[in-house]
Amino acid sequence: MMNIVLLEPEMPANTGNIGRTCVATGTRLHLIEPLGFRINEKELKRAGLDYWKDLDVSVYINFEDFLEKNPDCAGKLYMATTKAKKTYTDVAYEDDAYLMFGKESAGIPEEILVAYEPWCVRIPMADHIRSLNLSNSVAIVLYEALRQRGFGQLQKAGALHRLHWKEGPL
């Protein structure tokens, strides 16, 4: 199972969207305090719609608490930052990788990034853009990790509501 780790997220709508993505992909969500909102805020629930009840989520008091309670993340805790040398597609993600993202206003503190330099990744973007939206960044990196792993149980094709797909090759 993949893991998304949000370090001090500030915006409930982003976290709600990320929670919904986690439910859709069978991914566990880890929230590291302080949070910029309360977990019961209606914006958080609205963004996650009715999926929040199905979310596998854990909350930690700080980064050290997260590390202590997740000793298996060693060597597979990838940190997304605009400052990384390698891109998110340069990494071969494990089935149970931890993908960490920092708060919207400041990202992951440099003290943490320097300690985890080999596991830092970035999403390429134009020079004049500071960063992408947090929930978009999570989706981009998570789906690359899932793609590399063959999407696991996510391969189910959807059915049309009124019509039917043609049989055979396209």
JOCOR-V969082 format. One line per field, one symbol per residue. ss: DSSP state (H for helix, E for strand, L for the rest). burial: b if it has 9 or more other C-alpha atoms within 8 Angstrom, else e. A space follows every 10 residues. Layout:
# JOCOR-V969082
ss=???
burial=???
This chain:
# JOCOR-V969082
ss=LLEEEEELLL LHHHHHHHHH HHHHHLLEEE EELLLLLLLL LHHHHHHHHH HHHHLLEEEE LLHHHHHHHL HHHLLLEEEE LLLLLEEHHH LLLLLLLEEE ELELLLELLH HHHHHLHHHE EELLLLLLLL LLLHHHHHHH HHHHHHHHLL LHHHHLLLLL LLLLLLLLLL
burial=ebbbbbbbbb bbbbbbbbbb bbbeeebbbb bbbebbeeee bebbbbbbbe bbeebeeeeb bbbebbbeee eebeebbbbb bbebeebbee eebeeebbbb bbbbeebbee eebeebeebb bbbeeeeeee eeebbebbbe bbebbbebbe beeeeeeeee eeeeeeeeee
